[in-house]
Amino acid sequence: MILPLHIRWSEPRVTYDLDDPTDVCRVYEQVMREGTPEDIQEYIEADRVVELWDDLVLPSGVRRRWANWLLDHRQIYVKC
């Protein structure tokens, strides 16, 4: 998988292997930080976010917004 330029805007272009947990984390991190609402619907699965949560490297504001979303929409508490 190659992310669109508006999400992964730096060079070189990277191909991600979605069978590799590390690559999945990198895709989720980038989409959660840079993606539009449409990108999030296309690339992100909420249950997978919960599975990956402790391994995701996200700015504190992004992490807090996602934690709030998970609590509000899925009644799932994740630590910020």
Secondary structure, DSSP 8 states (H G I E B T S, - for coil): ----TTTS-SSS-----TTSHHHHHHHHHHHHHH--HHHHHHH--HHHHHHHGGG----HHHHHHHHHHHHHHH------
